[in-house]
């Protein structure tokens, strides 16, 4: 507020004048944007400073300048500042004796200002200046923001009333002329009253107009009051229709939000199902990869065993080759021994022949022959010892050959026994694995058949629910049509004046029915979507069945390929079976979710029924309220007529008293005789 004081003081000093203390005090005590300068005599310099201050001030919303003795120039300066102001909503210029210049300045203000909604001009002199007042009325016709206007005690004649009627004919924003009866105590008369009454049928927004104290006949006043009543009824019906339209729009928005939420939830469930299917497919692909890796490992183990068997066979062949080599060596040794014995026998025979020959020849040298015989005997003994030693060596070599051959045979037999044991063990393991797989495949096929039967039963139940929902929708539609027919019959029986309003209400009701039909169509589309989802679930179930069949064929191929699998394959198959059971569980969960969505659709249908019943009850309540309001309105009209008569009598008494006082006659002469 100190800023306003400083700005006002600065503007006054710029114009070479002293600021008024009263204005400074009012600026200092400014409350809630209200500047009250009533009964303050404002100088021309102060008006100029305030006009400049109001051009830029954004805190003042109410300006009270009543009984300030403003001159035409001062009022013009103030109103010029308000022309560019966009904040002031309330302007009070009561009792300033504004004349032609003031009326023209007010016309300029109404043409340029777009913020003033209430204008009080009581106790001024705008009416005698017909051209200036016509300018003011033309600006009033062009203004679209003014809501309240007070023109009491402005000496407005019938011509001014005609100009004002022309302004009211084209102005659709002015709803009330003054906080109190506003055209009182003017000089409108019969012609002005008729002009105002004739302009009211084209202005349907004006709902309050007071014309007391203007010498207007009672029939014209009644016509004006009837027009005001019609406008009030019209405004009330418009407000009611707007409230109903707002309520219906809120309901439609709420339904749309619920539908959008349900659609988003459905899309989220579908996305989650797709993600789970993708995860399951990736997990199955990973399992197949692990199975292939295990199969490749088993193939590598089998190939390693085959390599070991080949190495054992090669070692056995090498040992047999060694045995054959030793046999050949033994045969060569025996042959050498035989050839040596033959040579020795030949030599012995030659020696015997030589001895026999020499016996005859060497009789002479017996001693020498005996010695030679001894030497020969010694040689024979030595040869025999050699033969014995060679025989012993041959015997040892034979024993070694037999022991090595026995050891080789024992090793070969042990290798064959181990090979047979491994073969029997692998055959037993394969037979056990095939038996377990066969049992598991039978169990899986039975489980899948049972699940397919259960899904078919659920689909049949869902079809039955859909048929029941369609029957309920048809019943609701028939009820709505019958309700509409009854409403139309009741509307045809109403009065002609109310018929337009009831038609508007019927239009609103039809709009609501159309919205309900749209909601029903949306529910049907949701049902169709649920059907499509069920069909998709069945297609997915069939696809899963095909996948299971493919897995079954793959398992048979794996049974044929994995002939040397051990118990690890059985564990892998059990894990695959558990995962398939989990997939079936997820499918069952999806079906339960679909059943929940069906229940939600049924709940929505029930809500639609409740809304329709509430609407019917609301229509009946509105009809009863309309009847009670008409009765109250009739009573109020009678009371208002009585009050108006009393006010007219009082006004006539007061007017006579004022005339008597002006003429100088005593008041007691007007009092009735005792």
HELIX and SHEET records of a PDB file:
HELIX    1   1 UNK A    2  UNK A   14  1                                  13    
HELIX    2   2 UNK A   21  UNK A   28  1                                   8    
HELIX    3   3 UNK A   44  UNK A   56  1                                  13    
HELIX    4   4 UNK A   72  UNK A   83  1                                  12    
HELIX    5   5 UNK A  100  UNK A  112  1                                  13    
HELIX    6   6 UNK A  130  UNK A  142  1                                  13    
HELIX    7   7 UNK A  158  UNK A  170  1                                  13    
HELIX    8   8 UNK A  189  UNK A  200  1                                  12    
HELIX    9   9 UNK A  218  UNK A  361  1                                 144    
HELIX   10  10 UNK A  366  UNK A  493  1                                 128    
HELIX   11  11 UNK A  496  UNK A  561  1                                  66    
HELIX   12  12 UNK A  567  UNK A  663  1                                  97    
HELIX   13  13 UNK A  667  UNK A  669  5                                   3    
SHEET    1   A 5 UNK A  34  UNK A  36  0                                        
SHEET    2   A 5 UNK A  62  UNK A  64  1                                        
SHEET    3   A 5 UNK A  90  UNK A  92  1                                        
SHEET    4   A 5 UNK A 118  UNK A 120  1                                        
SHEET    5   A 5 UNK A 148  UNK A 150  1                                        
END                                                                             
